[in-house]
Amino acid sequence: KYGIGSTYGGVVPNYQGYSDVLQHLDTIADTVDDASSDAEDDFEELFDWFEILTTEIDQGIDLIDARIQNTVGAKAQNDLYQQTVELNYAKMAALNKGIVLYSNKAQEFLNQIPAKYKEMAQNGAVALTDFQGEVNEKVLEAIKNYREWKDKAADLNVELENIKKNIADINVQMLENISTEYENKIGLITNLNDRIQNQIDLQTESGERLSENYYTEMVKNAQKALALQKEQRKEMLAQLNSSVASGQIEKYSEEWFDMVNAINDVDDAIVQCQIDIENFQNSINDLHWEDFERLVKAIENVSDEAEHLRNRIKEEDLGD
């Protein structure tokens, strides 16, 4: 009933544990109207219960945000972020009701403004008016009250748009959480290969013969990293598809491109990892070839030495 797609441009998921918040929305207008009628003699006593409702929702969002900071793991964090999204949807539903509530209250005061001032009260004018007398005092009070409640409704409209952006940003953050967690795991593996490469560089500079075990280990590490990268891409793509399907991310929006580009970066990393594996294997092949060349050279040296000995024997035989 609340926050339908046509109202805010999205699809509302199940609010899960927040249905109690929405149950109060139907009573907001009646509650404020009753307070208004009870306070007709003293307008300043009018109490805005709707502000309490939005404050309660904001406090719930703030609490979840604080919990996220103390939560470890992308899945656990994203579960909490999804709760934040649902509370934001609940607030959007409330804001839609609040806009109607405030607009109706503004209309009440607009009806009290004489016709000659209504246009200026609604849209302003390049003019100054000096209100004098008790009658004009009431007119001026009605104008000020009208502007106050109209501005309140306008502020809710702005907040509604900001929440839409906030929901999209949360979805981007959930994808980044997945990416960061995998990148940290992959980084540990990459660090191992960097250390092995440093050892290879050291032995090369000192002229020592390299063992193929170095490159064999680097191939194994790179294959582990490649497997993680493929899992990373799969989970990130699932998050993107879920965000688009739920209406929380609009296709071709700035947030959508951010998420797509992040997945493209993983694709690039996968290709680079595959190149690294081929390079490591080529290094192993080069070592085998070097060993083969050494063997051929050694055989050639033995053959040369044998030929040299045969020649000496022939010379000695001729001398005899």
HELIX and SHEET records of a PDB file:
HELIX    1   1 GLY A    5  TYR A    8  1                                   4    
HELIX    2   2 GLN A   16  TYR A   18  5                                   3    
HELIX    3   3 SER A   19  GLN A   23  1                                   5    
HELIX    4   4 LEU A   25  ASP A   38  1                                  14    
HELIX    5   5 PHE A   43  GLU A   45  5                                   3    
HELIX    6   6 TRP A   49  GLN A   69  1                                  21    
HELIX    7   7 ALA A   74  ASN A  111  1                                  38    
HELIX    8   8 ALA A  115  ASN A  123  1                                   9    
HELIX    9   9 GLY A  133  GLU A  205  1                                  73    
HELIX   10  10 GLU A  212  ALA A  245  1                                  34    
HELIX   11  11 GLU A  254  GLY A  319  1                                  66    
END                                                                             
